[in-house]
Amino acid sequence: MKQRSQIPDRVIQQRVAQQLTRHGIRLPSEVHVEVRHGQVFLSGKIEFEMQRKAAIHAATAVNGVSKVVDQMAVMRNTIGGWHTQHH
């Protein structure tokens, strides 16, 4: 992750949201982005594990992000139906 700079949290939040959208993750319906002192908190529900990894990677790549905290729940399609797996 990149070193913390003096980029305001609201700017980081906007940039993370843009990166997530570029990776096909719609906001705010799937993933919620909160930024506090350069730390990005990703929460909400995401359909596949690969989307979770893409979201973390996208947020990590944004200049000014010091840490990404994954609070997303991955929805998995199982034989018995849908269930939620928290990370």
N, C-alpha and C positions, 0 to 999 in steps of 0.2 A: 504494500500500500504506500501511497505517496505521503511525504512529510506534511504535517499540518501547516497550513499557511493562514494568512489573514483574510481568507475568503469568507464572506458572511454565510451563515447557515442557510438563509433563504435562497441564496444563489446556488449553493451546493445542492439543496433540495430540488431546485428547478433543473439543474444539470443531470442529477440522478434520474429524475422523472423522464427527461428527454432520452437518456440512454436506455432506460427500461422500455420505453415506447419503441425505440429502434430495434430492440430485441423481441418485439411482438408481445410485450406484457402491457396490457391496458391498465391505465390508472384512472380513477382510484378504485375501480371495481374489483381488482384482483389483489393488488399489492399496495400497501400504504407506506409512505416514506416519511420518516421524521428525522430531523437532524438536530443534534445538540452538541455544540462545541466541536464540530467536525466529525462526530461519530454519527453514522447512518444506521437507523433502525428500520429494518424491513419487516413488515407484519402483514397479516391477511392470509388468504387462501390462494394456492397456486395448484394447477392441475397436475403437472408432472415434475418429477425430480429434476429433469434436465432444465426446466424453466427456473427452478430454484437456483440451480448452479449458475445459469445465465444471469439471473438478477443480481446475485452476489458478485459475479465477475464484472458486470456492467457498473455497479455502484463503486466497486473497488477502483475502477479505472478513472473515476472522476477526480480531477485536481482538487485538492483541499480535503479529501476524505482521509481521516486518520484511522478509522476502524469501521467495519461493517458488522452489525449485530443481526443475526438471522433469527427472526421470530415468526417465520412463515410456516403455515401448515400445508403439507403436500397432500392433495386428494388423489388416492390411488384407486383404480378400477380393479376390484378383485372378483373372484367367482361369486362370492356372497353379496356383492354390491359395493358401494362406495364406503370407504372409511377414511378417517383423518389420521395422518401421522405428523406429529409435531417434531420440530428440530430444535 
